[in-house]
């Protein structure tokens, strides 16, 4: 344990022989990927996107692979997960969580290809025929009620039955009275635009001190929202349960946590109604299945976070098909340039009724088109969501 054992017979995928990383630049953010090769000629891929540290995660992923993966059998997912997490001793925090997640995805891709089955067949099978998704990123424009309302209508017209957005501008700790009114007006305009039958989720981005969060519970109640996401900073996790008891709608969160150990206090304090682990941050298939099971013991639902590329959408669909307490999946796919999809041939499309259906291809069914990556190198863009105008997502 914690060292690669090459004396055991290898499975049908062979042994890991090489690991490489790639980066793709877009107008929004850089996406990161890992590709793992075996001595049987197979390759598996995973997403290692970090919001602002993609290059650093790529370097860490390659280092981890050199220390803990070469010669390993990709079918030994539990041992590989432990080795990647525990083997560096100081764990690795958010970047380590992203690297481990992408490598775990690649192991499952390799297993599926070796066996000739889609990954979801290896992670609990399907307890549904499709996964419902909601749109995020659709509101990248002027923070004006008419603008947001028009964009919301356009998004619903594409078939989405659920939307999420952050109406709070650069808010932090508190909102000035004018900003509070403006934020509420944005929510009101969007709800009126989409009507009563579309789910509307409100993102808090862990912005607010308790008094402001409590005020927002009252202000948001008339708009029949599906959840209020991360209203408080996670440094104040002990206050989430108190806020949750006051809310007339569910409280969600969890994207900041990278494994069951970091989630431990969230579960212990009954902090949320809905957990939001990210398949490219919270440990990949191996760990998110455990998080979903623990959530089920607490009567919580699962709505995976996914502010990543269409590869993570595909990964999340494979995982979500086998999660009994799945609620819905996030996607930013509608925000992205067409070449992103060219770089990831085989990603699962969102249907015109806001769902993603059963995959059929072996593994994840996706490859990386190196020539497209070469045409679109990293941009190293950065936008600060506590800076005025962040929602335009055009910062450099």
N, C-alpha and C positions, 0 to 999 in steps of 0.2 A: 504494500500500500504506500502511496505517495511517491513511488518511483515506477518507471515504465518496466513492466515485466515482459520480456520477449521470449520467455521459455514456454508460456502458455500457447497453445495453438491459436492462430489468428482466425477470425471469422471471415465471411465471404467478401468483405470489403478489403481485406488485406491489412497492411500496417501503414500508418501515416508516414510519408516520406518527405513532404515539403509543404510549407505554409506560406502564402503570399497575401498581401493586402492591396486594395485599390481604393482610390478616392474619385468622386464625381462632383464637380462644381455645378451649382444651380443659382438662380437669382435669389433663392431663399436661404439656403444653407448648403454646406458640403455634406455629402453622404459617404459613409465608409463601409467597406465590405472585406470579408476574408474568404479566401479560397484554399481549401485543404485537399492535398493530393495523397493518394495511396500508391503502394507499390503494385497494386492490381490494375492501375490505370484509371481509377475512378477519381472524381473530384466532387467535393461538396462545398456549398457556399453558405454564408451567414452575413447578417447586417451588423456592423459595428459603428453605427452613427452615434456621435455625441453632439449635443447642440453646438458646442464651440471648440471642442478639443479633438477633432477627428484625426489630425496628423499624429497627435500624441497617443491616441488609442491605437492607431495602426502600428506605431512603434512598439507599444506595450504588447499588442497581440502577437507580433512576430517574436518578441523576447520570450513571452510565456510559452509559445509553441516550441522554441528552441530548448527551453528548460524542462518542459513537462509533457510534450506531445509526440515528438519524433519517435517512431517505433511503436507507438501505442495502437491498440485495436479500437477503432471508432465505435464498436458495439459496447465497449465498457463505459457507458455514459456516466454512471454514478461514480465510478472511480476517477474518471477523467475530470468530472465536475469538482470532486473533492480535491484532486491534485492541483487543479488550476486555482481553486479558492484558498486552500490551506497551504499549498506548497511554497508560496512566496512569503509566508509567515505574517507579513503586514497587510495581507488581503488585497488592497488596491482601491477601495472606495468606489466612486462613481465610474472612473475609467476602467478599473478592474472589473466592475459589474458589466459594463458594456462589452469588454473584450471576452469575458467568460460567456456571455449570452450569445454572441455571434459564433464563437467556436462550438458551443453546444448545438446551435442551429445546424452548423456544418456537419457535425457528427450524425445528426438525424437525417440530413440530406443524403449523406453517404450510406447510411443503413437502408433508407428507402430505395436508393438506386441499386444497391447490392441485392436486395430482395425483390425488386421490381414492383414495389407498392408505394402509394402516396404516404407521406409522413404521418398523416392523421391516423392511418391504420396502425401505427406503432405507438400512438399516444392516447389510447382509449377508444379508438374508432370514432364513429359518428353517433351522437344522440340527437342530431337534427340534420335536415337536408341542406341547410344554408345558414349563413351568418348575416345578421342585420348590421349595417354600418351607419354611422352618422358622420356628417361633414364638418370639418374644421378648416380654418384658414380662408374661408370664403369671404371674410369681411376685411380684406386687406385694402382699405381705402380711407377716405376722409371720415373722421369720427362724427358723422352727421346722421340724424335719424332717417332722413329720406334716402341717403346713400346706403345705409345698412339695410333698410327695408327693401330697397330695390335688389340688392345683392342676395338677400335672403329669399326673395321670390324667385330669382334666377336659379338659385341652388335647389330649391324645392322642385322647380320645373324640370330639373335633371333627374328626378326620381327619388331624391333623399326624403325620408320620412322623419328625420331627426337632424337637428343642427346644434352646434355649440359655439359660443363666442365669449370673449372677455370684453365687457362694455366699460371697463373702469380706467381706461387710459393709463397714465403713468402712476396711478394711485399707490401709495405706500403708507401703511399704518392707519392713516385717516384720509378722508375725502373732504375737501372744502365744499361748502354748501352748493356752490354752482356746479362743481364736478359731480356731486351726488345727484343733483337734479338731471344733469346731462346723461349720466349713466343710466338712470331709471328711464329717462325718455328713450334712450336707445333700445332698452329691453321692451318697452311698451310698443315702440314702432315695429320691431321685429315680430313680436307676438301678433300684432294686428295684421301684419303683412302675410304671415304664414297661416293664420287661422288657428282654431282650437285643436285640430287633429294632428298637428305636427309636434313631435317632442322637441322641447327647447331646454338645453342644458347651459348653465352659466358657470363660467370659469373664473375663479378667484386668484389663481397663480400665487397662492399663499401670501397674499398682500397685507392683510389687515390685522390691526389690534382688535382685541375682543369687543370693545364698545362699538366700533364701526361694523364689525361682523354681525353683531346683534341687531344693529339698526338695519342692516341690509336684509336680514331675515324678514323684517316687517315690510320693507320696501318691495321685495321681490315676490311676496306671497300672492298678490293679485294676478300674477302672470302664469300661474300653473306650471312652474318649471319642473323638469324631471329630476334635477339635482343641482346643488350648489357645490362646486368643486374647489377644494383647498381654500376655504375662506381665511384660514389662519396659517401662520408660519408653522412648520413642523418642529421648530424649537419650542413651541408651546403645545405639544401634542396632548398634554394632560388636560387641556381646556377644550379639546374637540368634543368630548362626550357631553360636557356641559352645554356647548353650543348646539349639538345634535338634539339634545332634549328639548331645546326651545324652538326647533325648526318645524315648520309645517310640511316640509319636503325633505327628501333624502340628502345627506351629506356624503360626498365622495372624496377619494384621495388615495395616494399611495405611490404615485409615479416616482417619487424621490427615493424610494427604498429599493435595494438591490438584491435582497434575498430574505429568507424566512427569519433570519436573525435580526435584521433591521426592521422587519415587520412585527417583531414580537410585541413591542409596546403598543402598536396600533391595535393588535388583536386583544391584548390584555386589558386595555382601557376602553374597548368597544368604541373606538374613535369615529368610525364611519359606518354607513349603511352599505356602501359599494366600494370595493377595492379596485385599484387601477394599476396593476402591475404591467410593465412594458416588456414584451418578449425580447427586446434588444437591450434591456437594462437590468431586468430582474432575474437573470440566470437562465434564460432560454426555456426550452420545453421542459427540461428536467426539473427546474425549480418552480416555474409558474403553475404546473400541475399540482404541486404540493401546496402552494399558496391558495389556489382555488379550493382545494380540499379543506384546508384550515378555515378559510372564509365560510365554507358551507357549515362547519360546526358552530359558527357564530351567527348563522342566519344571514350572512352577507352575500350579496351578488358580486359578480366580476364583470367589469367593463374595461378591457385592456386599453391602456394608454398607447398611442402610436403616432407620435409626431415625427415619423421617419419616412422612408421611401416606400414605394409599392412592394419591395421585397418583404419588408416587415409586415405590411398588410397581408401578404400571402402567408407568411409564417404564422401570423396571428389567427388567420382563418383556420389553418391546419390545427392549431392548438384549440381554438374556440369550439370547433366541431365536437370535441370530446369533453368539454367542461359543462357538467349538468346545470350549474348555477350561473351560466353566462347570461348577461343582459344584452350587451351591444358592444360593437367595436368601433373605435375611432379611426378616421382616415383623413389624410391631407392630400390624397391622390389627385383630387380635382384642382389643386393649386399649381401643379407641376407642369413643366415644359414637356412637350411630346418626346424629346430626345431621352428623357429619363426612362421612359418605357422602352425605347429602343435599346438602351443600355442594359435592360433587364428582361430580355425576351422570355415569355412564359409566365409572367406574373398574372395573378388572377384578376379579372376585371370586375368592377362594380357594375351590377346590372342596372337597367333603367327603372327598377323599383327599389333601389337602395339596399341590395343584398349581394352577397358573394356565394356562389354555389359550390358544390362538392368538387374538389380537385380529382383529376384522373391520372396525371402523369406520375411516374415513379419519383420518389424523393419529394423535393419542393417543386419540381417541374420548372425551375428557373436556371438560366445560365447567365454569365456576365459577358457582355460584348466588349471586348478589350478596345476595339477600334473607336467605339463611342466614348469610352473613358479618355482615350488619348485626345479626342477633339474637345473635351470639356474638363480641363484640369481644375483643381480646387480654386475657389475664389477667396477663401478666408474671410468671408463676410461676418459681420457681427451686428446684431441689433439688441439693444438693451430695453427690456420690457418695463423698465422703470423710467424710461425717457419718453418725453412727449413725442408722439408720432410713431411709436414702435409698431403699431398695428399695420402700417404701410409696408413693413418688411422690406424696405429698400435701403437699409443702412449698409455701409461698407466698413 
